[in-house]
Amino acid sequence: MNWRVIYSYLLYTWGGLHRYFGNQNMMSGEYERAVHYFGRAYELNPRFTYARLQRAILLGRELQRYDESLAEFDAVLVEEPGNGAALVNKALVLQVNGRYREALNSLEIYLQLPDQDEYRMEANRIAGQLRAIIAELDEEN
């Protein structure tokens, strides 16, 4: 294992610590530091897509930097098209932004994956809600 891989995991761990402090203290500055370290970890080790995924989640969920978050999710999905966590979290960011059809599309792609994980039940529930919202919006137009 080369030094870049080891150092990227250390940076990721440091980012995780900042995320933890942010969660405990509700301090956006800690989330910003976590985003920085997750990004650095990925820069050093471009195969470390999990660090990029965590960066995308924090950008969207904690910092409300939705465009950046979506760009990161899309980049993860280019590298790993079947990344369930990226598909589900991307759908959540799209939903928060009122982009219901795109959110439903992301969830439907996820639900077609052969490997199912802990997100399946929640993804089904959200997809049902999105279908109802879309149907209601279609009726209004």
Order of alpha helices (4+ residues) and beta strands (2+ residues): alpha-alpha-alpha-alpha-alpha-alpha-alpha
